[in-house]
Amino acid sequence: MILHLHFLMLGWLLAGLTPTDPNLVPDDFLSVTCPDEDACYLLEASGELFASADGGLTLQARSQLESLAPKVLFTGTLHGWMISRGRLWRSRDGGRRFEALAQPDGRAIADICRDEAGRLVLATADGWLYRHVEDARFRQEGPKISGGIRQIAMASDGSRLAIANDGSLLLRRLGEKAWSHSRPLPRGVLGAAWLARGALVATGCKRQVRFSKDLGKTWQAARVDEKSAQPGPAICLWPASEEAWGHALLLGAPGKLGLLSDQGNLRWIDTGHKRIWRAAARHGQEILLVGDGGARGVLRRRGHDFVFKALGKVGASFVAVGTLGKKKAYRANAEGLLEWSEDKGLSWTPSKAPESCRQLQFVNAKRGFALAGTGQLYGTVDGGQNWKELVRWDDLFMKDMYFLDARYGWVVGSSGAVARTKDGGVNWTLDRADFDRDFLAVRFFDRRRGWAVGEKQAVFSSVDGGRTWSQKLRGRGSLRALALLSPKRVFVAGDQGLVMETKDAGKTWQPRSAPTDRALMDLIFVDDLRGMVVGSEGRAYVTADGGETWHRLRGLATRARFTRAACFAGSSHCLLGAERGWMLAGNPFQQERP
């Protein structure tokens, strides 16, 4: 029996939003396969499959799986296989559609690989091996393996097979029926791979690497090249499924790749960032690598050396997203990159922001302010080309700021601290609300009336420009965002999907919670009825009835946390910024309700 898998083929258009950087992927890549030089397929954690015709440099979304799929393997340009929740799926059109196959004898699939003829080999979680025969038929291979199967590794010529199960390795030569048992690591084997001339490598946690030249009878520790810096000791390593020029490629170390020769010599290569590489595949004369945060890179060999090159863009989380007028926008990330757009987010021009920036706001195209996590507030008068420190709070941890215009601004932070300025940050007055925890967000409606929210579900308001504050709400959890629709009508949002509204300046509150138990990070309204909240695990919700009901935006296909949202004046066109440099632009309110 063949079951068909349903895809979200409308993709981003279903939500009325499109990515501003199509070749940037926010989620972790889990698997990669390159059946030939003209096609590679990359699978990321939210279940989206990408195709690349240029070795991973540019990506094209092929299909969206409804559930998590940990591995994809193509045996040809059009013919591919995928594991999802123990089931096997097949594509015969280059990954555009997949169909679920009946599981061999009803067993859950643990791993897949190719044999020397390119045929698929299955390993089931309860210890059985199957080889693909034709169409949807599989032939059982050998007796059951006690202890189950975690991973299978086959030599490139198909002459040897290794199975990691229950902390040990099972090894077999081609034509033999009996398995030999080996235990190379005292704390258990995480993965295994074959090298040239029958050498075998086994890896585990705490940076354990062992190799054997006699089919697992004896094991030796890898000899580390003294010229290469080792990763930290508290890491787990696993080998890529394909060798790299006679070397085992070791993954799992943040910002590093390990290369182990068949003589047991291990060298480490620095890849330039702290993301973990998850999988690799041979693509022509290169090795294509994929990892956390959509990271992609290629490894090349030059003589006796190995050269790594990053592909595409690996972004940092957005700490600020803002709009000025009907088309101009800005965004800033945690690594100090400020960018400007003149076309509603379609294209971006780089500038710069202060390092360790945690919040940034422009009141016009030239005048802006940036709050650093190290306690400084900076100002710019030339659109971010140059920044000047305005003030430093050494004994306070400031969390958020808001400037009404180029003169009036407020900064809030630890232990109820509120700093205010009337001259664009030249002089500051520091006040404290009667609050022993941290404020997390602040907004002012005009020069007198403002609101601040924070930990302990605290809501405070001021009617004298921030000199004094009165508490309006208190509870459990944290509030992280607020929107002022009028001096009396205010929305607040925070942990566990909480949204609250007051229409009488805080005398009474009504729950308007979104249908989620995840934290909400930002809140915005474009008019009295239409609003949006964004938050963890790629969740975004919109309302068209003033917060009475919220509907989740579908088709976003990401687990990255949305951190900031902004909409253009007099428009429904919005920008949603997320972790790892991911941004969506468009009209989120055009999606039809389910």
C-alpha positions in Angstrom: 0.0 0.0 0.0 1.3 3.5 -0.9 0.2 6.5 1.2 0.7 10.0 -0.2 2.3 12.7 1.8 0.7 16.1 1.8 2.8 19.2 1.3 2.3 22.9 2.0 2.9 23.7 -1.7 1.7 27.2 -1.3 4.7 27.8 0.9 5.4 31.4 1.9 2.6 32.8 -0.3 0.1 31.1 2.0 1.1 33.5 4.8 1.3 36.5 2.4 5.1 36.8 3.3 8.3 36.1 1.4 11.9 35.8 2.6 14.0 38.9 2.0 17.1 36.7 1.7 16.0 33.5 -0.3 19.4 31.8 0.1 19.5 32.2 3.8 18.0 29.3 5.8 17.3 29.9 9.5 16.9 26.3 10.7 19.5 23.6 11.1 20.3 21.4 8.1 20.2 17.8 9.1 21.1 16.0 5.9 22.6 16.5 2.4 23.0 14.2 -0.6 24.5 14.8 -4.0 23.6 12.1 -6.5 25.6 13.8 -9.3 27.4 17.1 -10.1 24.2 18.8 -11.2 22.0 18.1 -8.2 22.3 18.3 -4.4 19.4 18.0 -2.0 19.5 19.6 1.5 17.1 18.8 4.3 16.5 21.2 7.2 15.0 20.7 10.6 11.5 22.1 9.9 11.1 19.5 7.1 11.8 21.7 4.1 13.8 20.1 1.3 16.0 22.3 -0.9 17.6 21.6 -4.3 20.8 23.1 -5.5 22.3 22.9 -9.0 25.5 24.6 -8.1 26.8 22.7 -5.2 24.9 24.4 -2.4 25.6 28.0 -3.3 22.0 28.8 -4.3 18.9 27.0 -3.1 15.5 26.3 -4.4 12.7 25.1 -2.1 11.4 21.8 -3.4 8.8 20.6 -0.9 7.7 21.0 2.7 7.3 17.9 4.8 4.6 18.1 7.5 6.7 16.3 10.1 10.4 16.2 11.0 12.6 14.2 8.6 16.1 13.4 9.9 17.7 12.1 6.7 17.4 12.3 2.9 19.3 10.2 0.4 19.1 10.4 -3.4 20.3 7.5 -5.5 19.8 9.5 -8.7 18.8 13.0 -9.9 15.1 12.1 -9.7 15.0 9.2 -7.3 15.2 10.0 -3.6 14.4 8.5 -0.2 13.6 10.1 3.1 13.1 8.9 6.7 10.4 10.6 8.7 9.3 9.3 12.1 10.4 5.8 11.4 8.7 5.7 8.0 10.3 5.5 4.5 9.3 8.0 1.8 10.1 7.9 -1.9 10.3 10.6 -4.6 10.6 9.9 -8.3 10.5 13.6 -9.5 13.5 15.2 -7.8 12.0 15.8 -4.4 8.9 17.8 -5.6 6.6 15.1 -4.2 7.1 12.2 -1.8 5.0 9.1 -1.2 5.1 6.9 1.9 5.9 3.3 1.3 4.6 0.4 3.4 7.3 -0.3 6.0 9.1 -3.7 5.5 7.2 -6.1 7.8 5.8 -3.1 9.6 9.1 -2.1 11.2 10.4 1.4 12.0 13.3 2.6 9.9 16.4 3.8 11.8 18.9 4.5 9.0 19.5 4.2 5.3 22.6 4.0 3.0 23.6 2.9 -0.5 25.4 -0.3 -1.4 28.2 -0.6 -4.0 25.5 -0.8 -6.8 23.7 2.3 -5.6 20.8 0.4 -4.2 19.2 1.4 -1.0 19.9 -0.5 2.2 17.5 -0.1 5.2 18.2 -0.7 8.9 15.3 -1.0 11.2 15.3 0.1 14.8 14.7 -3.4 16.1 17.7 -4.9 14.3 16.8 -6.0 10.8 18.5 -5.2 7.5 16.7 -4.9 4.1 18.0 -4.3 0.6 15.9 -2.6 -2.1 15.0 -5.0 -4.9 12.6 -3.1 -7.2 9.7 -0.6 -7.1 8.5 -0.7 -3.4 9.9 -4.2 -2.6 12.7 -5.0 -0.1 14.5 -8.2 0.6 15.5 -9.1 4.2 19.2 -9.6 4.7 20.7 -12.0 7.3 19.5 -12.7 10.9 18.2 -10.2 13.3 20.8 -8.1 15.2 20.1 -8.1 18.9 20.2 -4.7 20.6 18.7 -2.8 17.6 20.5 -0.6 15.1 21.4 3.1 15.5 23.6 3.6 12.4 24.9 1.7 9.4 28.1 2.3 7.5 29.1 0.6 4.3 32.5 0.7 2.6 32.5 2.5 -0.7 33.1 -0.8 -2.6 30.4 -2.6 -0.6 32.8 -5.2 0.8 32.3 -4.3 4.5 29.4 -3.3 6.7 29.5 -1.8 10.2 26.6 -1.3 12.5 26.5 0.8 15.6 24.1 -0.6 18.2 23.8 -0.4 21.9 27.2 1.0 22.5 29.2 -1.5 20.4 30.0 -2.2 16.8 29.0 -5.2 14.7 31.2 -5.9 11.6 30.9 -8.2 8.6 32.7 -8.8 5.4 30.8 -9.3 2.1 29.7 -12.9 1.7 30.0 -13.7 5.4 26.9 -14.5 7.5 28.3 -14.1 11.0 28.9 -10.8 12.7 31.9 -10.0 14.7 31.5 -7.8 17.8 33.8 -5.0 18.9 33.7 -2.4 21.6 36.2 0.3 20.7 35.0 3.0 23.2 34.2 2.5 26.8 31.4 4.9 26.8 29.7 3.6 23.7 29.9 4.3 19.9 28.1 7.2 18.4 29.1 6.5 14.8 31.4 4.6 12.5 32.9 4.9 9.0 35.1 3.0 6.7 38.4 4.3 5.2 40.7 3.2 2.5 42.4 -0.3 2.8 39.8 -1.5 5.2 40.6 0.9 8.0 37.7 1.7 10.4 37.0 4.7 12.6 34.7 4.8 15.6 33.6 8.0 17.4 31.8 9.0 20.6 31.3 11.7 23.2 34.1 13.4 25.2 36.0 13.8 21.9 36.7 10.1 21.6 38.2 8.9 18.3 39.6 5.4 17.7 40.7 3.6 14.5 41.3 0.0 13.6 43.2 -1.7 10.7 42.1 -5.3 11.4 38.3 -5.2 11.2 37.8 -4.2 14.8 40.1 -6.7 16.5 42.3 -4.0 18.0 41.8 -0.3 18.3 44.2 2.7 18.7 43.6 6.3 19.7 43.9 8.9 16.9 47.1 10.9 16.8 46.2 14.6 16.9 48.3 17.0 14.7 49.9 19.4 17.2 49.6 22.3 14.7 45.8 22.2 14.7 43.8 23.4 17.7 41.5 20.7 19.1 37.9 21.4 20.1 36.8 21.3 23.7 36.7 18.0 25.5 33.0 17.9 26.3 31.8 17.3 22.7 30.3 14.4 20.8 31.7 13.5 17.4 30.3 11.5 14.5 31.8 10.7 11.1 30.2 11.8 7.8 28.7 9.0 5.8 31.2 9.6 2.9 35.0 9.6 3.1 37.0 12.7 2.0 40.1 11.7 -0.1 40.8 8.7 2.0 40.0 10.5 5.3 37.1 10.2 7.7 35.4 13.5 8.1 34.5 14.1 11.7 31.5 16.3 12.6 30.0 17.7 15.8 32.7 20.1 17.0 31.5 23.8 16.9 33.3 25.7 14.2 35.7 22.8 13.3 36.0 19.8 11.0 38.1 16.8 11.8 40.1 14.8 9.2 41.3 11.3 10.2 43.6 9.4 7.8 43.7 5.6 7.5 46.9 5.8 9.5 45.2 7.4 12.4 46.5 10.9 12.0 43.9 13.5 13.0 43.9 17.2 12.1 41.4 19.9 12.8 40.3 22.6 10.4 38.8 25.9 11.6 35.6 26.8 9.7 35.3 30.4 11.0 32.2 30.3 13.1 30.8 28.3 16.0 28.0 26.4 14.2 28.0 22.6 14.3 28.3 20.8 11.0 25.8 18.0 10.8 26.2 16.2 7.5 28.4 16.1 4.3 28.2 14.7 0.8 30.7 14.5 -2.1 30.0 16.9 -4.9 32.4 16.4 -7.8 35.9 17.3 -6.5 34.5 18.9 -3.3 32.8 17.9 -0.1 29.6 19.9 0.6 28.9 20.4 4.3 25.7 21.6 6.0 25.0 22.5 9.6 23.3 24.6 12.2 21.6 27.8 11.3 21.5 27.0 7.6 25.3 27.0 7.4 26.8 25.6 4.2 30.4 25.2 3.1 32.7 23.2 0.8 35.9 21.4 1.6 38.6 21.2 -1.2 41.9 19.5 -1.4 45.0 21.3 -2.6 48.0 19.0 -2.7 48.4 17.8 0.9 46.3 20.6 2.4 42.6 21.0 2.9 40.8 24.3 2.3 37.4 25.2 3.6 35.1 27.9 2.1 31.8 29.1 3.5 28.8 29.3 1.1 25.9 31.7 1.3 25.1 33.8 4.3 24.9 32.8 7.9 23.1 35.6 9.7 22.8 36.7 13.3 19.6 37.3 15.2 17.8 40.6 14.6 17.7 42.9 17.6 15.9 45.7 15.8 13.5 46.1 12.8 12.0 49.5 12.0 10.2 51.5 9.3 10.3 55.2 8.4 7.4 56.3 6.2 6.0 54.2 3.5 9.1 52.5 2.0 12.2 53.1 4.1 13.2 50.5 6.6 16.2 49.4 8.7 17.3 46.3 10.5 20.2 45.5 12.9 21.5 42.2 14.1 23.4 41.1 17.2 26.8 41.2 15.5 26.6 44.9 14.8 25.4 44.9 11.2 22.9 47.7 10.3 21.1 47.6 6.9 18.8 50.0 5.1 16.1 49.4 2.6 14.4 51.9 0.3 11.9 49.4 -1.2 10.0 47.9 1.7 12.6 45.2 2.4 13.2 43.8 -1.1 16.9 44.9 -1.1 19.2 46.0 1.7 22.3 48.2 1.9 24.8 47.5 4.7 25.9 50.0 7.3 27.1 49.4 10.8 25.9 49.5 14.4 27.7 49.4 17.7 29.0 46.0 18.8 26.9 44.0 21.3 23.8 46.0 20.2 20.6 44.8 21.9 18.2 47.5 20.7 18.3 50.1 18.0 15.9 52.8 16.8 15.9 55.6 14.2 13.5 58.5 14.5 14.4 59.8 11.0 16.8 58.8 8.3 19.8 60.3 10.0 19.1 60.4 13.7 19.3 57.1 15.6 20.1 55.5 18.9 21.6 52.1 19.9 21.6 50.4 23.2 24.5 48.0 23.8 24.4 45.0 26.1 27.5 46.3 27.8 25.6 49.3 29.3 26.3 52.1 26.8 23.9 54.1 24.7 25.1 55.4 21.4 23.8 58.0 19.0 24.3 58.7 15.3 23.4 61.8 13.1 24.5 60.3 9.7 22.3 57.2 9.4 24.7 54.9 11.2 28.0 55.7 9.4 29.4 56.9 12.7 28.3 56.3 16.3 29.1 58.3 19.4 28.7 57.1 23.0 26.2 59.3 24.8 26.0 57.7 28.2 27.1 54.6 30.1 25.4 52.8 33.0 28.0 50.6 34.6 26.0 49.4 37.5 22.7 48.8 35.6 21.7 46.3 33.0 19.5 48.3 30.6 17.1 46.1 28.5 15.1 48.4 26.2 14.7 52.0 25.0 12.2 54.2 23.1 12.6 57.6 21.5 9.5 59.6 20.8 11.6 62.0 18.6 15.1 63.3 18.3 14.9 64.8 21.8 12.7 62.8 24.1 13.8 59.3 25.0 13.5 56.6 27.8 15.7 53.6 28.7 14.6 50.9 31.2 16.3 48.0 32.8 17.2 46.2 36.0 15.6 46.8 39.4 12.9 49.1 38.0 15.4 51.6 36.5 14.1 54.3 34.2 16.4 56.8 32.5 15.0 59.8 30.6 16.4 62.5 28.4 14.9 65.7 26.9 17.9 66.7 24.8 18.6 63.7 22.5 20.8 61.9 25.1 23.2 64.7 26.1 21.8 64.8 29.7 20.0 62.0 31.6 17.9 61.7 34.7 17.7 58.4 36.4 14.6 57.4 38.3 13.3 54.1 39.8 9.8 52.7 39.9 8.7 50.8 43.0 9.7 47.5 41.4 12.4 45.1 42.4 12.7 43.2 39.1 13.6 44.1 35.6 11.7 46.2 33.0 11.9 44.5 29.6 10.1 47.0 27.3 9.0 50.7 27.3 6.8 52.8 25.0 5.4 56.4 25.2 2.3 57.7 23.6 3.5 61.3 23.9 5.9 63.3 26.1 3.9 62.7 29.2 2.1 59.3 28.9 4.0 56.1 28.8 4.1 52.4 29.8 6.7 49.8 30.8 6.4 46.1 31.2 8.7 43.4 32.6 9.2 40.5 34.9 6.5 39.2 37.3 4.0 40.2 34.6 4.5 43.8 35.7 2.8 46.7 33.9 3.5 50.3 35.0 2.3 53.6 33.6 3.5 57.2 33.9 1.6 60.4 33.2 4.5 62.8 33.9 7.1 61.8 31.4 8.6 59.0 33.4 9.2 60.8 36.7 6.8 58.6 38.6 5.3 55.3 37.9 2.2 53.4 39.1 1.7 49.7 38.9 -1.3 48.5 36.8 -0.8 44.7 36.7 1.3 42.0 38.4 1.4 38.2 38.1 3.6 35.3 37.0 5.9 35.1 34.1 7.4 38.0 32.0 5.8 40.6 29.7 8.2 41.5 26.8 6.2 43.7 24.4 3.5 46.3 24.4 1.5 48.3 21.8 -0.2 51.7 22.6 -3.3 52.2 20.4 -4.4 55.3 22.4 -3.6 56.8 25.8 -6.1 54.4 27.4 -6.1 51.4 25.1 -2.9 49.3 25.6 -1.9 45.7 24.7 0.8 43.7 26.4 2.3 40.3 25.5 4.8 37.9 27.0 5.4 34.3 28.2 3.1 31.4 27.5 1.2 33.2 24.7 -0.2 35.8 27.2 -1.8 38.8 25.6 -3.8 41.3 27.8 -5.7 44.5 26.8 -6.9 47.5 28.8 -9.3 50.1 27.5 -9.3 52.3 30.6 -5.6 53.1 31.2 -5.0 49.9 33.2 -8.0 50.0 35.6 -9.3 46.7 34.2 -7.7 44.1 31.9 -9.1 41.5 29.5 -7.2 38.4 28.4 -6.6 38.3 24.6 -4.1 35.4 24.6 -2.9 33.8 21.4 -3.4 30.0 21.0 0.1 29.0 22.1 2.1 28.3 25.2 5.3 29.7 23.8 6.8 33.1 24.6 5.8 36.1 22.6 8.6 38.5 21.8 7.0 41.5 19.9 3.5 43.0 19.4 2.3 45.5 16.8 -1.0 46.9 15.5 -1.5 48.6 12.1 -4.9 50.0 13.1 -7.6 49.5 15.8 -8.5 46.0 14.6 -5.5 44.4 12.9 -2.5 43.3 14.9 0.2 40.7 15.1 2.3 39.0 17.8 5.5 37.0 17.0 7.5 34.6 19.1 9.2 31.3 19.6 9.5 28.3 17.2 8.5 30.3 14.2 5.1 31.3 15.6 3.3 34.4 14.4 -0.4 35.2 15.0 -2.6 37.9 13.5 -5.9 39.4 14.6 -8.5 41.2 12.5 -11.0 41.9 15.4 -8.9 43.9 17.8 -7.5 41.0 19.7 -10.7 39.1 20.3 -9.3 36.1 18.3 -5.9 35.3 16.9 -5.0 33.0 14.0 -1.6 31.5 13.4 0.2 32.3 10.2 0.6 29.1 8.2 3.4 28.2 5.8 6.2 29.9 7.5 8.2 26.6 7.6 10.7 27.7 10.2 11.4 26.9 13.9 13.5 30.0 14.3 12.2 32.4 17.0 10.8 35.7 15.6 12.3 38.5 17.6 11.0 41.8 16.0 8.2 43.0 13.8 7.4 46.3 12.2 4.9 47.6 9.6 5.0 50.5 7.2 2.9 53.7 7.9 -0.6 53.5 6.4 0.1 50.0 5.1 -0.4 46.3 5.8 3.1 45.6 4.5 5.2 44.3 7.4 8.7 43.0 8.2 9.3 40.0 10.6 12.8 39.6 11.9 14.0 36.3 13.5 17.0 34.5 14.8 20.0 33.7 12.5 19.3 36.6 10.2 15.9 35.3 8.9 13.4 38.0 7.7 10.0 37.8 6.0 8.3 40.7 4.2 4.8 41.2 3.0 1.2 41.4 4.1 0.5 38.9 6.9 -3.1 39.9 7.1 -4.1 38.7 3.7 -4.0 35.0 4.7 -7.5 33.5 4.8 -8.6 32.1 8.1 -8.7 28.3 8.4 
